[in-house]
Amino acid sequence: MECKERILSEDYLDLIADYDVMLSYGQQEGADFCYQQIDDELYIVYGSEREIGGYGINTEYESIPKCYGLMDIAGAQLEGDFQEFNFQPLISTGILEVNNSPLSLTGKGVILAFIDTGIRYDLDVFRWEDGSSRILAIWDQTIQTGTPPEGLFYGTEFTSEQINEALAVGNPYDILPSRDEIGHGTKMASVAAGSIVNNGFLFRGAAPDASIVVVKLKEAKQTIKDYFAIPPEAVCYSESDIIMALKYVQSFYQVFESPIVICFGLGSTMGDHAGNSYFANYLDRIARRRNIGLVICGGNEGNSASHFTGQVPSIGIDSYEDVEIKVGENEFGFSAFLWGEIPNIFTVEIRSPDGEVIPRINYRLGQAATYRFLYSSTIVHVEYVLIEQTSGQQLIFFKFEKPLSGIWTIRVYATTDGSEARFNMWLPIEGFLRSDTYFLSPNPYITLTEPAYVQSAITVSTYNSANNSFYLRSGRGFGRTGSIVPDMAAPGVDVSTILGSDSGSSLSAALTAGAVADFFEWAITERNDPTVNSVTTNNYFIRGAIRERGIEYPSREWGYGRLDLAGLFRALIP
């Protein structure tokens, strides 16, 4: 079987593997799998369920691709309801000032890359003045009838020449069928890199002269959605496809010649919230490369009641803390993740809304159990991972199928060393739930979505530039182990996109990515600091950020302050 068929088949599972895992697969004679090498430390493996044994306790948790969803609020308006352009986000961030003379920085010579739902490539905001496309390439992972990018196995790559050929006909989608049906990627690209147009209305992006590269992600396989109990209709993307997209966009990067800014507007709650995973490590390696900027949104989970912080008191072996989850009517199902801090060992007992109890599940290495409740159709699956591979922490994974509505209680026990045993729990992002499901005693902190905890990246939270108030839905820091995230806050409320006004952390990331592209023009294209990467760029931006009196920085909400590109350049003046 060809590798492309394995990649696309629901009968084959995706795994994220390090080098040692790859060796073990390669030593199995006649093994039914193929793989894609990402770099010297990372592979994506595609193996049959018989070969791998299915997702679960037999599979290292970090090897299971996590699921990511969209990070805007209003939803897409595919034909656009654009009225009056809101300049406030560009003004408050100092982007408009820097776009104009004397600096005149508009992203020239810089590539902005978007890994998302695709792009409406026919829109004027993605063209040069002569009508040709500013898009260098589109890799559409969902179209299998064309030629994949060199060295990759699936999807279809459309070059700038093919895009321009399509634009020359009456209906370009008859020639080049890649389309953004959802609109999320189109909105982000227009905010970050939209051309200055005035065809009956005025529009401009943060870096209107940057070139653009786009990856349209394919939907996650149903097998991985089933593993995490994600509703079939939810817009969900797999970590494995995102990693492949990151490999692809880097092919356009040339140090000192083609700097690239990667804008990531997706989010998940499935990681350890401390930056420990194969995916996070890969992002960290990317962000440390010269002339690459990596901007990550902080998510919209700040007031979704999806995070719980607990402490089991040290008063005996039967000490516990109760975690209550309100499950809404007609909830499809959901997963939950408990990360317990070492050296403690955590165990759980589960009580349903009608009083039926799963007694305390004793810990054994590799323990997994599935329970069917007698008085409802609910099925609960629990897996214990004593030492998760990349974080070193204990993980307890829960999956609820057809959960009975009402209040569920998870009683968390811990063996302690004489001090309180701390743990954190997360529910899925709102986009992966059908109804109102949440913790009754939530903690609004440590609610930035993955992969916002990558230390070398630029992570942003969201605020309203109309009144400089923090956006209530924005994710907040710090990391689970105290790492300082977010780095700064950027506007993300009532932002003008080419498909209408929208709000959400993905738009904060888009504005920031555009600002980084403008900065790269000054630093790299104009040779003022040609060796910058995400780490050094972040420090430039932190020095220019706006900090208000009365707020202690770094802040869980604001990071080191509000994004101010013009302030960055003022900070450079002796």
C-alpha positions in Angstrom: 0.0 0.0 0.0 1.3 3.5 -0.9 2.1 5.8 2.0 -0.5 8.3 0.7 -3.2 5.7 1.1 -2.1 4.9 4.6 -2.1 8.6 5.5 -5.7 9.1 4.3 -7.2 5.8 5.4 -9.2 5.7 8.6 -7.8 2.2 9.0 -4.3 3.6 9.7 -3.5 5.6 12.8 -1.1 8.6 13.0 1.6 8.6 15.6 4.1 11.3 16.5 7.4 9.6 17.2 11.0 10.4 18.3 14.0 8.7 16.8 14.1 5.8 19.3 10.4 4.9 18.5 11.2 5.1 14.8 14.0 2.5 15.2 11.7 0.1 17.1 9.2 0.3 14.2 11.8 -0.2 11.6 13.1 -3.3 13.2 9.8 -5.1 12.9 10.0 -7.3 9.8 7.0 -6.8 7.5 5.5 -4.0 9.6 2.5 -2.4 8.0 3.4 1.2 8.3 5.1 4.1 6.6 6.6 7.3 7.9 7.5 10.9 7.1 10.7 12.3 8.6 10.2 15.9 9.9 13.7 16.6 11.2 16.5 14.7 13.0 14.3 14.3 16.1 10.8 13.8 14.9 8.8 11.5 12.6 5.1 11.0 11.7 4.3 7.3 11.6 1.2 5.9 9.8 0.4 2.4 10.9 -2.4 0.0 10.8 -4.6 -0.4 13.9 -3.5 -4.0 14.1 0.2 -2.9 14.0 -0.1 -0.2 16.6 -2.8 -1.7 18.8 -5.1 1.3 18.7 -4.9 4.5 20.6 -4.8 4.1 24.4 -2.7 2.8 27.2 -0.5 0.8 24.9 0.4 3.9 23.0 2.6 6.6 24.6 0.3 9.5 25.2 2.7 12.1 23.6 2.7 10.0 20.4 -1.1 10.4 20.1 -1.8 13.5 17.9 -3.8 16.1 19.9 -6.8 17.9 18.3 -6.9 21.6 17.6 -9.8 23.9 17.0 -10.4 27.4 15.7 -9.8 30.5 17.9 -12.3 33.1 16.7 -15.7 33.9 18.2 -18.1 35.3 15.6 -17.7 32.6 13.0 -17.2 33.2 9.3 -19.2 35.3 7.0 -18.0 33.9 3.7 -19.4 36.6 1.5 -18.4 39.4 3.9 -20.5 41.9 5.7 -17.8 44.6 5.7 -18.9 48.1 6.5 -16.5 50.6 8.0 -12.9 49.7 8.6 -11.8 49.8 12.2 -8.4 51.5 12.4 -8.2 51.3 16.2 -6.3 48.0 16.4 -3.7 49.2 13.9 -3.3 52.6 15.7 -3.2 51.2 19.2 -0.5 48.7 18.3 1.7 51.4 16.6 1.5 49.4 13.4 -0.1 52.1 11.3 2.6 54.6 12.5 5.4 52.3 11.4 3.7 51.6 8.1 3.9 55.3 7.3 6.9 57.5 6.7 9.7 57.8 7.8 10.0 54.0 8.6 7.5 52.9 5.9 7.7 49.3 7.1 5.0 47.1 5.4 6.5 43.6 5.4 8.5 43.9 2.1 10.7 40.9 1.5 9.0 38.9 4.3 6.8 35.8 4.0 3.8 35.4 6.3 2.6 31.7 6.6 -0.8 30.6 7.7 -1.7 27.0 8.8 -5.4 27.0 9.0 -8.6 26.6 7.0 -7.2 27.8 3.7 -7.7 31.2 2.0 -10.0 32.9 -0.4 -7.2 33.5 -2.9 -9.4 35.4 -5.4 -10.0 38.4 -3.0 -8.3 41.7 -3.9 -6.7 41.9 -0.4 -4.3 39.1 -1.5 -3.2 40.7 -4.7 -0.6 43.2 -5.8 -1.6 46.4 -7.5 -1.2 44.8 -11.0 -3.8 42.2 -10.0 -1.4 39.3 -9.6 -1.4 37.2 -6.4 0.7 37.8 -3.4 0.4 34.2 -2.5 3.5 32.2 -3.2 1.8 28.8 -2.8 -1.1 27.0 -1.3 -0.7 23.4 0.0 -4.3 22.1 0.2 -4.2 18.9 2.3 -7.8 18.1 1.4 -7.3 17.8 -2.4 -5.7 14.5 -3.5 -6.0 14.8 -7.3 -2.9 17.0 -7.9 0.8 16.9 -7.1 1.8 17.1 -3.4 4.7 19.3 -2.4 8.2 17.8 -3.0 9.1 15.3 -0.4 5.5 15.0 1.0 2.9 12.3 0.2 -0.6 13.8 0.2 -2.6 16.9 -0.7 -2.0 19.2 -3.7 0.4 22.1 -4.0 -0.7 25.1 -6.0 2.1 27.5 -7.1 1.9 31.2 -7.6 1.9 30.6 -11.4 -1.2 28.3 -11.1 -2.9 30.8 -8.8 -2.4 33.7 -11.3 -3.6 31.5 -14.2 -6.8 30.8 -12.3 -7.2 34.5 -11.5 -7.1 35.3 -15.2 -10.4 33.4 -15.9 -14.0 34.3 -15.0 -14.4 31.8 -12.2 -11.0 30.9 -10.8 -12.3 28.1 -8.7 -13.1 26.1 -11.9 -9.3 26.1 -12.5 -8.0 26.0 -8.9 -10.5 24.5 -6.6 -8.8 25.2 -3.2 -11.4 27.1 -1.2 -11.7 28.3 2.4 -15.2 27.1 3.2 -15.0 28.1 6.8 -13.3 31.5 6.5 -11.1 31.5 9.6 -7.8 31.4 7.6 -9.0 34.0 5.2 -9.8 36.4 8.1 -6.4 35.8 9.7 -4.5 36.4 6.5 -6.4 39.6 5.7 -5.7 41.0 9.2 -2.0 40.2 9.1 -1.2 40.7 5.4 -4.2 42.2 3.6 -3.3 44.6 0.8 -4.4 48.2 0.9 -7.6 48.4 -1.2 -10.2 51.0 -1.7 -12.8 49.3 -4.0 -15.9 50.9 -2.5 -14.5 50.4 1.0 -11.1 50.9 2.6 -9.1 47.9 3.9 -5.6 47.3 5.0 -3.7 44.6 6.8 -0.8 45.0 9.2 1.9 44.0 6.7 0.3 44.8 3.3 3.5 44.1 1.2 4.4 40.7 2.7 4.2 37.6 0.6 1.9 34.8 1.7 2.1 31.0 2.0 -0.9 29.0 3.0 -1.6 25.5 4.2 -5.2 24.3 4.2 -5.4 21.6 6.8 -7.4 18.4 6.3 -9.9 17.4 9.0 -8.6 15.1 11.7 -9.5 11.4 11.1 -12.6 10.1 12.9 -10.5 7.6 14.8 -8.7 10.4 16.7 -11.9 12.4 17.2 -13.5 9.2 18.6 -10.5 8.7 21.0 -11.0 12.2 22.5 -14.9 12.0 22.2 -15.1 15.0 19.9 -18.4 15.4 18.1 -18.3 14.5 14.4 -19.4 18.0 13.3 -16.7 19.8 15.3 -14.0 21.5 13.2 -10.9 19.6 14.3 -7.4 19.4 13.1 -4.8 16.8 14.0 -1.3 17.6 15.4 0.2 15.3 12.8 -1.1 17.3 9.9 -0.1 20.6 11.6 3.5 19.3 12.0 3.6 18.4 8.3 2.3 21.9 7.5 5.1 23.4 9.6 7.7 21.3 7.7 6.2 22.6 4.4 6.2 26.3 5.2 9.8 26.2 6.3 10.7 25.1 2.7 10.2 28.8 1.7 12.6 30.0 4.3 16.1 31.1 3.4 18.3 32.7 6.0 19.1 36.3 5.3 17.0 36.1 2.0 13.4 35.0 2.8 12.5 35.5 6.4 9.3 33.9 7.4 6.7 34.6 10.1 4.4 31.7 11.0 1.0 32.7 12.4 -0.7 30.0 14.4 -4.4 30.7 15.2 -5.5 27.2 16.5 -5.7 25.9 20.0 -6.2 22.9 22.3 -6.4 22.0 26.0 -4.9 18.6 25.5 -1.3 19.2 26.6 0.4 19.6 29.9 0.3 23.5 29.8 4.0 23.7 30.4 5.5 23.4 26.9 6.4 19.7 27.2 5.6 17.6 24.1 7.1 16.4 20.9 5.1 19.1 19.1 6.2 21.8 21.5 9.8 20.8 21.3 9.6 20.9 17.5 8.0 24.4 17.6 10.8 25.5 20.0 13.4 24.3 17.5 11.7 26.2 14.7 11.4 29.4 16.8 15.1 29.4 17.6 16.2 29.4 13.9 17.5 32.6 12.5 15.0 34.7 10.5 11.9 32.8 11.6 9.2 34.3 13.7 6.6 32.1 15.4 3.5 33.8 16.7 0.9 31.8 18.7 -2.5 32.8 19.9 -3.5 32.4 23.6 -7.0 31.0 23.0 -10.4 32.0 24.2 -10.8 29.8 27.2 -10.3 32.3 30.0 -14.0 32.4 31.1 -15.1 29.0 29.8 -14.7 27.3 33.2 -12.6 24.7 31.5 -9.7 24.6 34.1 -9.7 23.4 37.7 -6.8 23.7 40.2 -6.9 21.3 43.2 -4.9 20.5 46.3 -5.4 17.2 48.2 -4.6 17.9 51.9 -1.8 15.9 53.6 -3.9 14.5 56.4 -3.8 10.7 55.6 -3.9 8.2 52.9 -7.6 8.7 52.2 -7.4 12.4 51.8 -9.2 13.7 48.7 -10.6 16.7 46.9 -13.9 16.6 44.9 -14.0 18.1 41.4 -17.5 18.8 40.2 -18.3 19.0 36.4 -21.7 20.3 35.2 -22.6 18.4 32.1 -25.1 20.1 29.8 -28.1 18.5 28.1 -27.5 16.4 25.0 -23.7 16.5 25.4 -22.1 14.2 22.9 -19.2 13.3 25.0 -16.0 14.8 26.2 -12.5 14.1 27.5 -10.8 15.5 30.6 -7.1 15.6 31.6 -5.7 15.5 35.1 -2.0 16.4 35.5 -0.7 15.6 39.0 2.5 17.1 40.3 5.3 14.8 41.5 6.2 13.1 43.8 2.5 12.3 44.5 0.5 9.5 43.1 -3.2 10.3 42.3 -6.2 7.9 42.0 -9.8 8.7 41.4 -13.4 7.7 42.1 -16.3 8.9 39.9 -19.9 9.6 40.9 -22.7 10.2 38.3 -25.5 12.7 38.7 -27.9 10.0 39.7 -25.6 8.7 42.5 -24.1 5.7 40.8 -20.4 5.4 41.8 -17.3 4.0 40.2 -15.3 3.0 43.2 -11.7 4.2 43.7 -9.6 2.9 40.8 -6.4 1.5 42.1 -3.2 2.5 40.3 -1.2 -0.1 38.4 1.4 0.6 35.8 -0.4 0.8 32.5 -3.9 0.8 34.2 -6.9 1.5 32.0 -10.5 0.7 32.7 -13.9 1.2 31.0 -17.1 1.4 33.0 -20.7 1.2 31.8 -23.3 2.8 34.1 -26.3 0.7 34.9 -28.9 3.5 35.1 -27.8 5.5 32.1 -26.1 4.9 28.7 -22.9 6.6 29.9 -19.6 5.0 29.3 -16.5 6.3 31.1 -13.0 5.3 30.2 -10.1 6.1 32.5 -6.3 5.7 31.8 -3.5 6.1 34.3 -0.1 7.3 33.1 2.2 7.4 36.1 5.1 9.2 34.3 4.1 10.9 31.1 7.1 10.8 28.7 7.9 14.4 28.0 6.6 16.2 31.2 7.5 13.6 33.8 4.2 14.2 35.5 1.3 11.9 36.2 -1.6 12.0 33.7 -5.1 10.6 34.3 -7.1 10.7 31.1 -10.9 10.5 31.2 -13.3 10.0 28.3 -17.1 10.3 28.9 -19.4 8.9 26.2 -23.1 9.8 26.1 -22.7 11.4 29.6 -25.8 11.9 31.7 -26.6 15.5 32.2 -26.1 17.0 35.6 -23.3 17.2 38.1 -20.5 14.6 37.9 -18.1 14.3 40.8 -14.5 13.1 40.4 -13.0 12.4 43.8 -9.3 12.8 43.6 -7.1 11.0 46.1 -3.3 11.3 46.5 -0.5 9.7 48.4 1.6 12.7 49.6 5.0 13.3 51.0 3.6 15.4 53.9 2.7 18.4 51.8 -0.4 19.2 49.8 -0.7 17.3 46.5 -1.4 19.8 43.7 -3.1 18.9 40.4 -4.7 20.6 37.5 -7.6 19.5 35.3 -8.7 20.7 31.9 -11.9 20.1 29.8 -11.9 20.5 26.0 -12.1 23.8 24.2 -15.6 25.1 23.7 -15.5 24.2 20.0 -15.3 20.5 21.0 -18.4 20.5 23.2 -22.0 20.5 22.1 -23.5 22.0 25.2 -22.8 23.9 28.4 -20.2 21.7 30.2 -17.9 23.2 32.7 -16.2 23.0 36.2 -18.4 24.3 39.0 -15.3 25.8 40.7 -13.1 26.8 37.9 -9.7 28.7 37.9 -9.4 31.3 35.1 -5.6 31.1 35.1 -3.4 28.6 33.2 -6.0 28.8 30.5 -3.9 29.7 27.5 -4.4 27.0 24.9 -1.7 24.7 23.6 0.9 25.3 22.1 1.1 28.8 23.7 3.6 27.5 26.3 6.5 27.2 23.9 9.1 29.4 25.5 10.9 30.5 22.3 7.7 31.5 20.5 5.8 34.8 20.8 2.5 34.2 22.6 -0.2 36.8 22.8 -3.4 37.2 24.9 -6.3 39.4 23.8 -7.6 42.8 24.7 -10.1 45.4 23.4 -8.3 48.3 21.8 -11.5 50.5 22.0 -11.0 50.9 25.8 -7.8 49.0 26.5 -9.7 46.5 28.6 -8.6 42.9 28.9 -10.9 40.6 26.9 -12.8 38.4 29.3 -12.7 35.3 27.1 -8.9 35.6 26.5 -6.7 32.8 27.8 -4.5 33.7 30.8 -1.1 32.6 32.1 1.1 31.6 33.6 2.3 28.1 32.6 1.5 25.2 34.9 5.1 25.2 36.2 5.2 29.0 36.5 6.7 29.9 33.0 6.0 33.5 31.9 3.3 33.4 29.3 1.7 35.3 27.6 4.5 37.6 26.3 2.2 40.5 25.6 -1.4 41.3 24.7 -2.7 42.4 21.3 -6.1 43.7 20.1 -8.6 41.0 19.2 -12.0 42.5 19.7 -14.1 43.9 16.9 -11.2 43.6 14.5 -12.0 44.3 10.8 -11.4 41.3 8.6 -12.2 41.0 4.9 -15.1 38.8 5.9 -16.5 41.2 8.5 -15.8 42.2 12.0 -14.7 39.4 14.3 -13.2 38.8 17.7 -10.9 36.2 19.2 -7.3 35.3 20.0 -6.5 34.2 16.4 -6.9 37.8 15.3 -4.6 39.0 18.1 -2.0 36.6 16.7 -2.6 37.8 13.2 -2.1 41.4 14.1 1.1 40.5 16.0 2.4 38.3 13.1 1.9 41.3 10.8 3.8 43.5 13.2 6.6 40.9 13.3 6.7 40.9 9.5 7.1 44.7 9.5 9.9 44.4 12.1 11.6 41.7 10.0 11.7 44.1 7.1 13.7 46.6 9.2 15.8 44.0 10.9 16.6 41.5 8.1 15.6 43.0 4.7 17.2 46.4 5.7 20.1 44.6 7.5 19.7 46.4 10.9 19.8 43.1 12.8 19.9 40.3 10.2 20.3 37.4 12.7 17.1 37.8 14.7 14.8 34.9 15.5 11.7 34.6 17.6 13.5 34.8 20.9 15.4 38.1 20.1 12.3 39.5 18.3 10.2 38.8 21.4 12.7 40.7 23.5 12.6 43.7 21.1 8.8 43.7 21.3 8.8 43.4 25.1 11.0 46.5 25.4 8.6 48.5 23.3 5.4 47.2 25.0 3.0 49.6 26.7 2.9 49.1 30.5 0.3 50.8 32.7 0.9 52.0 36.2 -0.8 49.9 38.8 -0.2 46.6 37.0 2.6 44.3 38.1 4.5 42.9 35.1 4.9 40.3 33.9 1.1 39.8 34.3 -1.0 36.7 33.9 -3.3 38.7 31.6 -1.0 41.2 29.9 2.4 39.5 29.9 4.9 42.3 29.6 2.4 44.8 28.3 0.4 45.8 25.2 1.9 45.3 21.8 3.4 48.6 20.5 5.5 48.4 17.3 6.2 52.1 17.2 7.2 51.9 20.9 9.8 49.3 19.9 11.5 51.7 17.7 11.2 54.6 20.2 12.9 52.3 22.7 15.9 52.0 20.4 16.6 55.7 20.5 19.4 56.5 22.9 
